[in-house]
Amino acid sequence: MIRHLIVNSLLISPALVARVSILDTDVSIELPSGFVPMPRDVVKLKYSRGGQPPVQVFSTPGPNWDVNIAVALRDSALPAGDLNPSRLTLEKSVQATPGFRWVKHGTEKVGGREWIVLQFWVDGLDTPIYNHLRVTRQGAKTLLVSANMTKAQHPRWAKVLDQTMQSMK
């Protein structure tokens, strides 16, 4: 009986509890209970594979930082009008990643604005990684919000991270 309760409690998803503003934007997001800002030195290490690191990362606490919500703000703007041409370009760029497979892709309106939505799996260094990427216009810039987790964390966190991504406004 006790073992059954412990197993069930591990599968229960945490609630969304804290609304935070995304730096230098008019967007906010509800974070899951227990998520903390990732220290800058960990961000630099974890996101070291070329390119500009995210400006904000919220995560389950270390030492592994397995479940993340990363925010990037890029200086280039998405073209005005329909987001589908930009979505197609983004889709092509992620499909070349080893182990790639789609979960969902398209556009949807969340929090009063249109978002490109890409959900997919890729091969990480030692385990598959689930990614949920959202991209939208932010003035003359492009806002990217991505949630990711290891395959081992997926059963516990997938629903919560999807709710988190739906909470943006």
N, C-alpha and C positions, 0 to 999 in steps of 0.2 A: 504494500500500500504506500509506504513512504517513498519507495523508488518510483512508483507511478506518479506521485505528486511532484517529485523533483523533475522527472522527465517532462511532464506537462508544463511546469513553470518555466523550463528552459525554452519551450516552444512558444510561449506567450509573447506577443510582440509588445514592445514598449509604446507608450502613448506619446503623441506629439504634445509638447508642453511649453516650449519657449519660442516666441516670435522674435526674430532678430532682423535688423536691417542689413542689407547687402551693401558693403562699402561703395561709396561714390555712385549710388543708384537710388531710384525711388521704389525699389523692390524690397519686399520683406518675405521671410520664409519661416515656417514653424519647424523647429528642430525636434528630433526625438529626445525623449528623456535620457539624460546621461551623456549626451554629445557635448564635447568641449572644443574650443579652438585648438587646432593643431599648432604646436610651437613652430616658429619660422625655420629653425634648423632642421626639424623633421620634414617640413614642407620641401625645403631645398633638396634634401636627400631623397625623399619619396618621389618627387616630381623632377628628377634630374635628367631624364632622357630627352634632352634638347628642348628648345622652345622656352617660352616664358612661363614660369611657374604660376599657379593660381594666386590671386590676391587674398583669398580667404579660403580656409579649409576647416570644416567642422568634422569631428570624428568620434568614434568610440575611443576611450582613452588607451594610451600605450600599454604595454610596450610595442604591440604589433600594429596598432592603428588600422584595423582590418576593414572598417566600414566608414566610408568618407562621403562628404558632400563638399565639392570644390567649386569655387567661383572664380571665373576669369572675366576680365573686361578688356577687350581688344580695341585698339585705336581705329580699326577700319569699320565702316558702317555697312550694314546689309543694304542692298539696293531697295529703293522704295517700291511699294506695291506688293505683289504676290510673293510669299516666301518660298514657294515650291521650287523655283530655279536654284535658290541657295540651298534648300534641303537636298536636292539631287546632287549638288556638288559635295556637300558634307557626306552624303551616303556613299558616294564613290570613294571618298578619302578614307573612310573607316573600313570599307569592305576588303581592302588589301591586307588587313591585319591578320596574322596567323591565328587560326582557330575561329575565325569570324563566323557568327550565325545570328540572324535577325530574331528578335522577339516581337518588335513593333517598330514601325516608322511612319511618319506623316507630320501633319501640323494640327494643332488644336488651340483653342482659346482658353486661357487660364488666367484668372485674376484681371480680366479686362484687356489682356493683350494676346496677340498671336505668338505662338511658340512653335519652333521646329522641335519635334520629339523623335529621338532615336534611342531604342532600347535593343541591346545586343550583348552577346558573349564573345570574348576573345581569349586567347591563350595568354596567361601571365607567365612569369618566369618558372613557377612551379605548380600552378593551379589555374583553372579557368577563372576569369573575372567577368562579373556581370556589370554592365554600364547602362545608366539611364541618363542621357544627355538632353538638355533643353537649351535652345538658342533663341534669342530675340533681339530686337532693336533696343538700344538704350541711348537715345539722342544720336550723336554722331559716332557712337561706338557700338560694339556688339557684345552682348552679355551671354556668357556660357555658364550654365549651372549643371554640374554632373554629379551623380551619385554612383558609387561603385562599391563592390564588395567581392570577397572571395567566394568560391562555390560553397565552401563549408558554412559561411555565414548567410547564404541566400535563403534557406528555409525560415530563419528567424527574422531577417531584416527586409526581404523584398517588398512585402506589403507596406511596411512602415515607410520605406524610402519612396515608394510610389505615392503614398499619401503626402509625404513631405514635398515632393515635386508638384503635387496638385495644390499645395497650400500657398504657393507664391501669389502675392498680389502687390 
